[in-house]
Amino acid sequence: QVQLVESGGGLVQPGGSLRLSCAASGILFNLWTMGWYRQAPGKERELVAEISSGGTTNSGDSVKGRFTISRDNARKMVFLQMNSLKAEDTGVYYCNARRSGLGTKWGQGTQVTVSS
């Protein structure tokens, strides 16, 4: 059974930082592309950043230069370091795992709120 469990969300002031973590189980982690998506109230879910099995990263334009995705294959974890947070970064952040032919898996999400 595949499980993706996010942690690290919370309330932070504008300009602050948070680090999200996602622990995976039930998959051959090092073969999957891992990613973070977010969904703000009333908006569609959007890609924040992803990292391939080979370590290639891709991120949304709105977070470039502020957010960094990384993975630890030995621990089966993926991280999202978020710096210089803005109010518009508020939303539920979801961990995602995808692999061609095997589909896409989602975590339950963790709330990030950026507010003074």
TADAWO-V589244 format. One record per helix or strand of 3 or more residues. SS is the DSSP state (helix for helix, strand for strand). FROM is the first residue (numbers start at 1). LEN is the number of residues. Records with the same first field share a line. If there is no record, write none. Layout:
# TADAWO-V589244
SS: FROM-LEN + FROM-LEN
This chain:
# TADAWO-V589244
strand: 3-5 + 10-3 + 18-8 + 33-7 + 46-6 + 57-3 + 67-6 + 77-6 + 91-9 + 103-4 + 110-5
helix: 29-3 + 61-3 + 87-3
